[in-house]
């Protein structure tokens, strides 16, 4: 049987592909463990700056493999959550490249990413309520922070499919591209992100994610705890030198 998750890495950009097109890339235990393992590998890889998550065969993911779930095959990794990332996404920036459907847990995988590039024909939805379930893998928690309240409620309570262009207008989809171009668009965006210094990228992501829970009175102090090592890093000195010398910086990740 083909690997449930495929990986590749080149030029500072890693790609994780859910490879179950015959099941619309539904997430089972093999997929969840494969994504978690890939994220660990790429988070530790010094030559990887950005990670892309996508699906094979023109579909991002239809969500949890319900047939597998009924057989007792859990799509959850302990400490990592559904699909291996919803509770603990990678430290490095991650981009979802969405073609076709991103439904239920598939949508929640995309919401676990920092940026979303979607085909103009892509559709998103959280249909859990129509199955007697709830979007417990981050959908109910993340969606209201990314979208206006009433739109988030409409998506959750109706269970309907929503076109990518509407979510692009609402600011959830970072870039909208032509049909079949989501991965190419994600690579283009990833290349722009990868120009940044590794430590600065990871620390900046961490502040944005974690500061949602910080009280205003402590925000700058807590930010300083995260960013202090960035400003004293070799990469910070390299960035200043490269700017002064009018050349591209050579990042060392230290």
N, C-alpha and C positions, 0 to 999 in steps of 0.2 A: 504494500500500500504506500502511496506517495506520502512524503512528509507533510504533516498538517500545517507546519509553519516553515517558510523559506526565508533565508536571510542573505543579504549581500552588503558589501561596504566598499565605497570608493570615493576618493576625494573629500574625505571628511564627512560624508553622508552615508548613513546606514539605512537600509530598507528592510522592514519586517513585513512579510506577506502571509496573510491567512490563506491557506491553500486547500480549501474544501469547496471548490466551485460547484460540485455536484450537489452539495447541501446548502448552497447560497452562503457559504462560509460561516455556517452556524458554529457557535463556539462550544466545543466539548472539552473534556479534560486534557486531551492531547494538545489542543490549540492553546488553552490557558497555560499549561506548563511550558509549551514552546515559546509563547510570547514572553513569559516571565524569565526564562533562561536567556532569551535573546536580549532582553532589556538589561539584565545583569551583565552580559558579555559586553554590550556596547557602552554601558555606563562606565565600565572599567577600561575600555579601550582608549588609549591616548590619542589615537588618530581619528576618532569619531567625534564630531562636534554636534551633529543634529541627527535625529532618528525620525524616519517616516514609517507610518503604519498604514497598510493598504490591504486590499483583498484581491484574490485572483478571479479571473473570468468575468469581469465587468460588474461585480457586486462587492460592496465593502463587507457587510455582514448582516445577516437577518436576525442576529441575536443568539440567544441560548439554544442549543440543540435540545429541543423538547423531548425527542425520542430517546436521546441519550440520558436526559434527566430522569425520565421514567424508568430507565434501566439502572439508575443509581450512579451514573457517570457524572461527577460534579465538575462544572466549568469554573470552579473557584479554586484559587491557590491560597493556602493559609498565609495570612499576613499581607497578601497582595490583592485579594479580592477577585471579582469576576474577570475572566480573561487575562488574569495575571497582572493587571495594571490599574484597575479602577480605584482601589484603595491606596495603592502606592505606585504612582506613575514614576517614570524615570527622572533622575536628577537633571539630565540634559534636556534641551528643548525637543518636543515631539510634535510632528505634524501629521494629521490624518489626511490621506488622499482618498476621497470618496467618489466612487462610481456606483451607479445603481442604487441599491437600498442600504440604508443605515438605520436599522429598525431595532427597537427594544434594546437588548444588550449591545447590539452593534452601534446604536446611537450613543450609548453610554461609553463605549470604547472611544468614540470620536470626542466625546465631551471630556475624556481623560487627557486628551492631547491639548497642547498649548495653542495650536493653530489648526484651522480646517480649510483645506482646498477641495472644492467640490465641482463635479461636472454639472453643467446646467440642466442635465436630465436626472440628477440624483434626487432621491427622496428620503426624508428623515421622519421618524415617528417613534412614539412610545406607546405601543398598543397593549401594554400589560393589563390595563383595567378590563379589557375585553376578553382576557383569558383568566380572569379571577385573580390576577397577580398585581404587583406594584413595581415600579421602576426603582428597585432598591440598590442597584449597582451604581448609584451616583446621579441618576436622572433627576430624582426629586430634590437632590441637594444642589447640584451644579446648575441645572437649567434656570432656576429663578435668579441666579447670580449673573447669568449671561444674557438674559432676555427680559423685556418688560414683563411685569407680573401677569397681566391678562393673557399675553401670548403664551407664556410658559404654562399657565393654567389650561389654556385651550389645547395645547399639545398633549398635556398629561391626561386631562379629563375626557377628551374626545377619542383619543387613541388613533386619530386620523393620520394620514401621510401628508407631510408638508414639503412643497418643492424647495429646492436649494435656493432659487432666486429670492423667495420670500425671506428665508433665513439669512441670506446675504444682505438684503435690505435692512434686516433687523440687527445686523452686526455679528451674528454668530459664525457665519461662514466668512473666512478671511478673504478668500479669492474665489471667484466663479470663473470656470474655464469651459471650453467646448467639450462636447461629448467625447469620451475616450482620452481626455487630456489631463485628468486629475493627477496622475503620478508625475507627468512631465511638469505640470504646474507646481506640484509640491517640491520637486527637485529644484526648480528655479527659485522658489522661495527659500528652500533650505540652503542653497548656495549663498544667498544674501545673508542669512542668519550665520552661516559658517564663517563669514568674514570676521566675526567678533572673537574676542579672546575666550578660551574655554572656561576659565575661572569666572570671568565676568558674566558670561552667559548663564552658567549654572546658578551663580549667586543672585543675579537679577531675577531669574525665574523664581527662585526660592522666596525672595522678598515679596514678589507680587502674589504668590500663592498663599504664603503664611500670614501676610499682613492683614488679610481679611478678618482675622480673629484678634488683631492687636488693638488695644485701647489707644486713643489718640495721644494720651499723655506719655505713653511708653514707646510709641512707634519709632521715633528717630533713634532712641537708645537701642532698641532691638534690631533695627536696620543696621546700626553701626556694628553690632556683634557679628552680623552675617557678612558685611562688606569690608570689615577691617582688613582681612587678609588679602582682599582683592587690591586695595590701594597700596599695599606694601609688597606686592608680588613682582617677580621678574617681568611678567607680562605687562604690568603697568609701566615699568621703566622702558620696556621695549616699545610700547605704544607711543609714549612721549618722544622717544628717540626717532622712531619711524616717521612721526608727523614732522618733526623738526628737519629731518633729512630728506623729506619728500619721497619716501619709498614705502612699499608694502611691509607691514610688520610680519615678523616670523614668530609665531606664538609657540611657547614651550609648555603651556599649561601648568606653570609654577610661578 
